[in-house]
Amino acid sequence: MVKVFGARGVRAALLATIASGVALGVADAQVAASSPSSAAVPWPNVRSRIAIDPAQEARITRIMARMSVDEKVAQTIQPDISTVTPADVKKYKFGSILAGGNSSPGGNEKAPAPEWLKLADDMWKAADSASWSGDKIPLMWGIDAVHGHGNIVGATLFPQNIGLGAMRNPELIRKIGEVTAREMTVTGIDWDFSPTLAVVRDDRWGRTYEGFAEDPEVVRSYAGKMVEGLQGTPGTKDFLGAGRVIATAKHFVGDGGTANGKDQGDNLSSAADIRDIHGAGYPPAIEAGVQAVMASYSTALGQKMHGNAGLLTGALKGDMAFNGLVVGDWNGHGQVPGCRNTSCAASMNAGLDMFMAPDSWKDLYDSTLAQVKSGQIPMARLDDAVRRILRVKLRAGLFEKGAPSTRPLAGQFALLGSAEHRAVARQAVRESLVLLKNQGQILPLSPKARVLVAGDGADNISKQSGGWTITWQGSDLTNADFPKADSIFAGIREAVTASGGTATLSVDGAYSQKPDVAIVVFGENPYAEMVGDRPTLEYSPTDKQDLELLRKLKSAGIPTVAVFLSGRAMWVNPELNASDAFVAAFLPGSEGAGIADVLFKDGAGKTRYDFRGRLSYSWPKRADQTPLNRGQAGYDPLFAYGYGLTYADRGDLPKLSEVKPPRPDDGSDGIFFARGTLPAGWTMSATAPATVRGIDRRNQEDARIVNFTGAGMQSLRLTAARPLDLSRETNAQLSLMFDIRRESGPSAEVTLAMASGTAAALPIGGRIAAAPVGQWQTISVPLGCFQRAGLDVTKVSQPFVLSTGGALRLSISDIRIASSTGGQATCAWPKL
């Protein structure tokens, strides 16, 4: 039975059959699922420029007819390269693999590009050599190339999306997609988890910089162009041809509108706003032929998106007639009520076609196979998922392309960070800069001047690039890790010395000869999802060294230009007051020289490039001004959406208020003890006869020294004002981290625990004993270790309990939840 419906009819038919599990022919696939949840409002009737090809569908039918159920299930499972081997791929015949934010060949995050290509070949050959029931089915490899092919050392790094949104240049977005795709094919990777189409409504969200704008207009104008840049032009031989990759529209839907800016949280918008605001980028992406859509971690219309049939099946596959594949996010299926990372029939039944199962793949494969055989997942639903996966692989030419190293551009490593590609990125930097203040029109600067370049962001390519850069959080990197990149200082030095001026780098602003002008580069340190969530938009609420530097230079009578690096619009009124000019540079990526292109005149005294960036996020007037979006009631920003000066504008700014409301301080930002303070209502205590007192590390009494006497079991405890829910952080593989300086001991085993009624304790005495006396170093313990030891991560009352029955003197500071990229995150330290 085959029935053909219009888009509205498709949606109704899909939802009508979800509950029954009865196979239904719906133009191109059989679909069944369970527990419907209507999307409540119809979505646009989208016409993709990539139509269903009857000949291709017939080929898929022939392939599937010879596949075993085991092979079909394996197509829907996507393990991560950190946990899966070529032997596993050969045994299970998986449909796809991924490289997550901290995953890399051999566990070396700085692995050279040839090692990535070799691993791509090894994985592909493993699938090709498997014992298939019928046709050999090629493997796909996905990766987060979200601002260029950022996992690869030497690749071109574009500005993060927040900066690209300020450009208002869709054609340049298309070129960025093209460059990213070419560099990906060099390393043999064929699937990009990009573009992010979140419309960010609360800048406290740690992924704000991944969104182009707070308003759907920019996202709508960019979505199709980025897809076309990555995949090529539909209807031409260029589509998914040489130098092109599969694109992914993500995260469907509503991740940019979660309450209080909490990652993986609840979007409380109406059904119409979910569609019109948060879903605005999906119709143009589908029209452009996007082949994959990634489900969001968030909750929308009362349901986790990984289990939301009304939106995944009804709106996406029904109303918008999306005929590609729906992939999950990192173990996102495990957050669906009633599911675990290792078992979730509800997610596939709701419309998920491929589970992203980075470390849960083996048990998930077993449980999914059992659920299909029992009928809990109807065979029609599995067949639809497999059909969609095979359709994408056929469209991408993967059945014919051969091993990754044999494909066009593969192994041409000179293309990574090539001059041509970097020129595109440098143009994007120039066009993304937003000038907020230009008192007395101090800018543009003369390149013949004596220039002092200060601030910890001046010669720091990692800081100017942000998260998702070589490592997940973009941290623990040096300029040596960016062999084909320019820091902001390097670009300034080049521009100035070429015209007879001088540029001196002094991070702390010290100088021997008074400069004509100072440029201070400062801002947020790199972060990625969840770790970047914050309680307010105040920049650096406790550490004011950047502000002190600006004030010091200004008080010395030195004209001062601030270049602010950030992943969001922030409350920086004090820093604005202390600057003569203020540039929002966001996160420009590898081409720091693009900033000098705009700040300085040429050697003849003429403007080289004017500012053209316009804010795609409203700039707050107060630190607690969240959410802050164009068109909302009471809209009162400091700089409105669309603001941005040019050199023709008067850029004077009156002195701004520096009064700020009290900062919420409840530990919700993951910082439990920092700079000598605890969150409000928290306590730190030692059980007698152990003692604890304040000591100086960086500032006055910003650390503690605890003395365990050895006279029986003693503990140092942090007790929260109310129980913490650390389930999101545990799922994201974050760690409990703290800095120690061993003074003496230990003479007996030491345990570190987190408590939720009962304590889940882990032995760390061997790690502490191995620390050199008198030297600060960081200890990291993954939250998952505590969970495996029995901790209920949803109600943690004591997030830090250090205990020993022996003698030990230990200094401690900076207790926090964060991402560990330093190689110490393990559950298996040697006991004392």
Secondary structure, DSSP 8 states (H G I E B T S, - for coil): --B---HHHHHHHHHHHHTT----EETTEE---SS----SS-------SS---HHHHHHHHHHHHT--HHHHHHHTEE-BTTT--HHHHHHH--SEEEE-TT--GGG-TT--HHHHHHHHHHHHHHHHTS--SSS----EEEE--TTSSTTSTT------HHHHHHH--HHHHHHHHHHHHHHHHHTT--EE---B--B-S-TTSTTGGGSSBSSHHHHHHHHHHHHHHHH--TTSTTTT-TT--B-EEEEETTGGGBGGG-TT-EE---HHHIIIIITTTHHHHHHTT--EEEE-SSEETTEEGGG-HIIIIIIIIIIT---SEEE--TTGGGGSTT-BTTB-HHHHHHT--BEE-TTTHHHHHHHHHHHHHHTSS-HHHHHHHHHHHHHHHHHTTHHHH-SGGGSTTTT-GGGTT-HHHHHHHHHHHHHH-EEEEEGGG--SB-TTSEEEEESTTTT-HHHHH-SSSSSSS--S--GGG-TT-B-HHHHHHHHHHTTT-EEEE-TT---SS--SEEEEEEE-----TTTT--SS-BSSSS--HHHHHHHHHHHTT--EEEEEE-SS--B-HHHHHT-SEEEE----TTBTHHHHHHHBB-TTS-BS-------SS-B-SSTT--S--TTSTT---SB-TT--B-TTS-B--------------SSTTSEEEBTTB--TT-EEEE-TT-EEEEE-SSSTT-EEEEEEESSS-EEEEEE-SS-B--HHHHHTT-EEEEEEEEEE--SS-EEEEEESSSEEEEE-HHHHHTS-BT-EEEEEEEHHHHHHTT--TTSBSEEEEEEESSEEEEEEEEEEEE---SS---S-----
